[in-house]
Amino acid sequence: NLPFVHVKLLDWFRFDWVMLFVGAAVAVWIGLASRRGRGTVPRGWANALEAYVVFIRNHIAVPNLGVSAGVGLTPFFCTLFLFILVLNLLGLCPLFSTATGNISVTAALALLFVFVALGVTLRCRGLHGLARAFVPPGLSGWLLPMMVPLEVLSLFVRAFALTIRLFANMLAGHILIFALVGMVTIIGMVWGLPVLALVIALFFFEIFVCIFQAYIFTLLSAVFTGLMVNPEH
């Protein structure tokens, strides 16, 4: 019974809710650890986190949403990037799986973007501004009945694009690695050495993909939100 219990415990690490909990815990831990080095001159984690926050603020949030809304949403984008990055990288660790390889998780993250985009537009521009966000500037009145529903639909199309982009990239990379590892077990270690070398190279490339996909999801969320907050631009 002990081997059976051991296997069942290992299976726990592959549940998505475990991945989500670990990702949230790491994000909170980094936030708390950064407070220890605060001071006139930041040290350690605080120094690294300051550079990270400044990058998100100056290169993602403010350029796409403006100074006021961008600075206000910087904590959200920082958390979003870090959370997705941790979940992506967990998939490369033994025992764990990739929560972002589950379309339900990426759909929830995209739905969060929808609520944030609507909320910040309502806060910055009011009800009238929120309604105007779905009306293309300079549009003729007779085109409104056709274009407004399309603009509303486009918001959910953007969320769908965020969902599929993150889900497909994470799932495809891991399937490719598992397929190549399976090929090594089929043809044997001697003939499979070139394939094994390719798997190792792909593993390190997947680390880059994990970082890049977290960045792209965060950047596109800021771009799409900026299209609603500042539709005239």
N, C-alpha and C positions, 0 to 999 in steps of 0.2 A: 504493500500500500504506500510506502514511503516514496518510491519513484513516481507513482501516480500523483500523489499530493505535490511533489516537486514540480511535475509537469504542469499541473493545474495552476500553481503559483506563478510559473513563468508565463502562462497564458494571460494572466492579469495585466502584464506589461504591454500587451498588444491591444488593450481596449482604448478607444478614442477618448473616453472621459478621463482615463489616466494621463494620456498625452496632454489634454487640455489643462488638467490640474498641475502637471509638472511645468508646462509652459507658463501658466499664470504665476506659479510659485517662484520660478526663476526670474520673471519680470519684476515681481515684488521684491525679491531678495536683492537684485541689482539696484533697485531704487533705494532700498534701505541701506545697502552697503555704501552707496555714493554719499550719503549724508555724513558718514564718519570722517570723510576727508575734507569737509567744507571748512572754509576759512578765507582769509584775504587772498591766499594763494592755494587753490585746490590741489589736493594730493591724491595719489592712488586712483581708486575707482571714481572719485569725484572729478578728477582731472579728465579721465577718459570719457566719462558721461557728459561732461560739459562740452567737449569737442563734438560728441555725438549729437547732443541736443542742438548745438549751434548749426551743425550741418543740416539737420532736418528742418530747422527754422529758416535758414537763409537760402537753402537750395530746393526745398520742396514746398513748405507751407506758405511763406511770404510771397514768393514769385507767382504762385497760382491763386492765392486768395486775397492778397493785399496785406498791409501791415496789421491792421486791427484784427481781422478774422484770422489771419495766418498765425499771429502770435498766440491768439486764444486757442487755436486748434493744434498748436505744436505738441502739447502733452499727449493728445490723442494719437497723432501720427507717430510719435516716438514709441508709444506703447504698442501700436499696431505693428510697426516694423519689428520691434523686438520680440513680440509674441509670435508672429509668423515665422521669424527666423529660428527661434527656439524649437517650434514644432517641426519645421523642416529638417533641422539638424538632428533632432531626436530619431528620425527615421534612419539615420546612418549609424546609430549606436546599437550595439548588441542588445537583445531582448526587447527593444522598443520598436514601435511601428510609426508610420507617418500619419498624423491626424489630418494634415492638409492633403493627404491622398484620398480622403473621404469627401465626396462632393457635398455631404450634409454640413460638414465643418466649414468648407469654403463658402457655401451658400449663406451660412449664418454670419460669416465675416462680411460678405457682400451686403447682406441685409442690414448689418450695423452701419455700413457706409451710407445706405439709403436714409436711415433715420438721422444720422449725423448731418448729411447734406441738407435734408429738409429742415432740421432743427436750426442749423446755423443760418440758413437762408431766411427763415422766419424771424430769427433773432436780429439779424443785421438789417433786413429790409421790410419786415412786417408782413402782414397778410397780403397787402397789395403787391409788395415786391416778390413774395412767393408765387403769386399768380402770374406776375410778369415774367418770372423765370421760365415759364412754359410757353411764352409768346416770343417768337423770334423778332428782334428789333427791326423796325421798318416794314413789317409784314402788312400787306393790304388786308382790309377788313373782311373781304369776301373769302379769303383763304383761311381765316381763323377756325371755322368748324372742321377743317381738314387737318390743319397743322398742329393745333393744340393737342388733340389726342395722340398724334405722332410724337410730340415732344414729351408728353407724359409717358408714353411707351418707351421712349428712348432712355429714360431714367432707369427703367427696369432692364432694358437691353444692356446698359452699362454694367449694372449689377450682375447680370448673367455672364457678361464677358469676363468680369473679375473672377466669378465663380469657376468658370471653365478653364481660364488661363492658369490659375494656381493649381487646381485639381489635376488637370491633364499633364502639366509639366512635372509635378511631383510623382504622379503615378507612373508616367511613361519612363522616367529615369530609373526608378526602382525595379520596374518590370524588366527593363533591359539588363540591369545588373544581375537580377535573379536568373534570367534566361541564360546569360553567359556562364554563370556559375553552374547552372544545371548542365550546360554543355560540357564543362570540365569533368563533371562527375560521370558523364556518359562515355566520353571518348578516352578518359583516363588522364592522369596527371602528366605523363610524359608528353603526349601529343597535345595536351591542353595547356602547356606552359605559355605559349603565345597568347592564348585566350585569357589565361589568368593575368598576364601582364596587362592586357587590355582592360580587364575588370578593375585592376588597381588604378589604372589611369582614369577610368570612368568614375571610380569612387571619389577621387580628388576633384574631378570635374563637377561631380554632383555637389560638392561643398560650395563651389562657385555658384552653381545653379540655385542652391538654397538661399544664398545671400542675395543673388540677383533677383530672384522671384519675390522675395520679401520687399526689396527696394521697388520693383515694378508695381506690386500691389499697392504699396503706400503712395508712390508717385501718381499712379492713375487715380487713386481715391482723391488725392488733392486736386488733380486736374479736373476730374468730373465735378467735384464740389465747387471748384472755382467757376465752372461754366454756369452753375446755378446762382452763386453769390454775385458774380459779375457777368451777366449774360451779354451786356453790351460790348464786352471785350472778346 
